[in-house]
Amino acid sequence: MNNYSDKIAITTGDPNGIGAEITIKALNKLNLPAEKFVIVSNKKILDFYGRLDKAYEILEIPFETEIIPGQATKDAGEFSFQTLKKVCEITPKAIVTAPVAKNALHKAGHFYNGQTEVLQKFLAHDGQHAEMLFVAGDFRVLLLTRHCPLKEIKLTKEIVVKKILDLKEFFINHLNITNPEFALCGFNPHSGEEGILGNEEIEILNPAVSELIAVGVNITKPLPADTLFVNAARHYLYDNTLPIYDCYIANYHDQGLIPIKTAAGDKTVNMTIGLDIIRTSPGHGTAFDIAGKNIADETGMISAIRAVL
């Protein structure tokens, strides 16, 4: 097998979504040296959605069935899974993934809640856990939990401490920020109002913060999430002189993603950290409603690629 340790590997996601289209458009617009990349996909799929301007290396994943834009199919889900498995096997410098359809993965018998979980299956070792960090410029949001129903969210002090210690290590080792400032969202409205609106702050988050501060982490107490993100959004949209935290830490998916996606839209990058290889992806999905129409916006894919250059 070739050595891909100095290459960025790109997967094109669900064959029936916009993944191949935005990959082609992004690479053509970026106009970077082809030797920097390897595309893990299928030539038939790429040719269906457009034309690459350069001769990129393509690692072929079989896809013998019909491409049906806008449809979640078992064969498309199997292809999506096999591209992720292959990209992990070749251990590139970084991974950029186009969106997949979770329901297609499930139809193919791969019961994962997203690509992050698949990457963790194939790349994690020695107790590693993949974490979801969303990035738009210097506006960053870490999720303490990933894709799970709200009623199933289970946080413990130990989980919070470990994830935030791992986050600090990422900032030091990959971003060269030696003393990052973190802001922690309260779990409940108004951070629980001293137990009136919930006890998670008292029982989980405050003890975690005390332990983190004791080992040198620069982190706030749990702050009401409805106002915490205001300056970060204004910083991103209007005034980059406004002070913001290096990372905002949300307890669950929508608590963190609504503010950053409202501010940054398709420029939001989903970054998987905590594994040996950093992975990025556009912050949007397969967009089945416009697949095959050649109108998909490649902005998110461009941002995802730029994030690992």
Secondary structure as GFF3:
##gff-version 3
##sequence-region A 1 309
A	DSSP	beta_strand	8	11	.	.	.	ID=ss1
A	DSSP	alpha_helix	19	30	.	.	.	ID=ss2
A	DSSP	three_ten_helix	34	36	.	.	.	ID=ss3
A	DSSP	beta_strand	37	41	.	.	.	ID=ss4
A	DSSP	alpha_helix	43	49	.	.	.	ID=ss5
A	DSSP	beta_strand	57	60	.	.	.	ID=ss6
A	DSSP	alpha_helix	74	89	.	.	.	ID=ss7
A	DSSP	beta_strand	94	97	.	.	.	ID=ss8
A	DSSP	alpha_helix	102	107	.	.	.	ID=ss9
A	DSSP	alpha_helix	115	123	.	.	.	ID=ss10
A	DSSP	beta_strand	131	136	.	.	.	ID=ss11
A	DSSP	beta_strand	139	143	.	.	.	ID=ss12
A	DSSP	three_ten_helix	150	152	.	.	.	ID=ss13
A	DSSP	alpha_helix	157	174	.	.	.	ID=ss14
A	DSSP	beta_strand	181	184	.	.	.	ID=ss15
A	DSSP	three_ten_helix	189	193	.	.	.	ID=ss16
A	DSSP	alpha_helix	200	200	.	.	.	ID=ss17
A	DSSP	pi_helix	201	205	.	.	.	ID=ss18
A	DSSP	alpha_helix	206	214	.	.	.	ID=ss19
A	DSSP	beta_strand	218	219	.	.	.	ID=ss20
A	DSSP	alpha_helix	225	228	.	.	.	ID=ss21
A	DSSP	alpha_helix	230	237	.	.	.	ID=ss22
A	DSSP	beta_strand	247	250	.	.	.	ID=ss23
A	DSSP	alpha_helix	253	264	.	.	.	ID=ss24
A	DSSP	three_ten_helix	265	267	.	.	.	ID=ss25
A	DSSP	beta_strand	269	273	.	.	.	ID=ss26
A	DSSP	beta_strand	278	282	.	.	.	ID=ss27
A	DSSP	three_ten_helix	288	290	.	.	.	ID=ss28
A	DSSP	alpha_helix	299	306	.	.	.	ID=ss29
###
